[in-house]
Amino acid sequence: MTEANLARDAWLELRRNPKFLVSGVLILLIVVIAIAPQRFTSILPYDCSLSEHFLGRPSPGHPFGFDTLGCDYYTRVLYGARTSVSIGLLTVIGATLIAAVGGSISGYYGGVIDTVVTRVTDVWFAIPTILGGIVLLSALRRRGIGEVALVLTALGWPAMLRLMRSAVLSAAQADYVNAARALGAGDLRIMRRHILPNAIAPVVVYATIFVGIAISAEAALTFLGIGLQPPAISWGLQLEAAEDRLLTAPHLLLFPGLFLSATIFSFILMGDALRDAFDPKLR
């Protein structure tokens, strides 16, 4: 079966999959909010009034109420989507590039190169994400979107590289690769034209799920006081601020928590749908 046929069959399968449809709508909505939150609110995120400090509960014109600084909480939660989605996507892009290059080289050439790459990956994979994030971020003076995404990328690539290596090892033994090699095709052309398109599917599936994992990790690190710093706006910072006010102002925890959970859920659900579509054994 050709690559075009596989892609067509996968798309036909996705169109009939409720998980894909539900997660696709949720992701589209979250991305639109992240790109243009001002389309959903006329209030600026830093337009706060201490006179409304902790009026708290939802009220007409302010469906999520106010936070401890007197800021409209609905606006702040919407603008938090931009930060969380940006970190998730930047992390996945960086980790996928590392995995695609390292996994392709390791799986295709094998030998000493494969041994070195595999051992380094195994050692790096043993570092817990949260613990590693705490150590690395604590060493940084500034902890913005770029810095947090870079640290999560540095900790998140090993699992992807393992998947890529395994897929390349399998694809490199295929008849069409041997035929291309016999016809005189170079290594770079074989990897780019024949191996990568047929080996990237499991990495794409994991990368989709990993967006949710990265967003969750950022929120966890920020909640612990190690991630993003004010005046940034993120769901993690909002959850951190709500930690001591769960009983007196539960809405401070509820609304960013719901958005965070829905975002993570939608990317994981999309990954499951892609896995079902790209793996014929699961159909």
Secondary structure, 3 states (H helix, E strand, C coil): CCHHHHHHHHHHHHHCCHHHHHHHHHHHHHHHHHHCHHHCCCCCCCCCCHHHCCCCCCECCECCCECCCCCEHHHHHHHHHHHHHHHHHHHHHHHHHHHHHHHHHHHHHCHHHHHHHHHHHHHHHCCCHHHHHHHHHHCCCCCCHHHHHHHHHHHHHHHHHHHHHHHHHHHCCCHHHHHHHHCCCCHHHHHHHHHHHHHCHHHHHHHHHHHHHHHHHHHHHHHCCCCCCCCCCCHHHHHHHCHHHCCCCCHHHHHHHHHHHHHHHHHHHHHHHHHHHHCHHHC
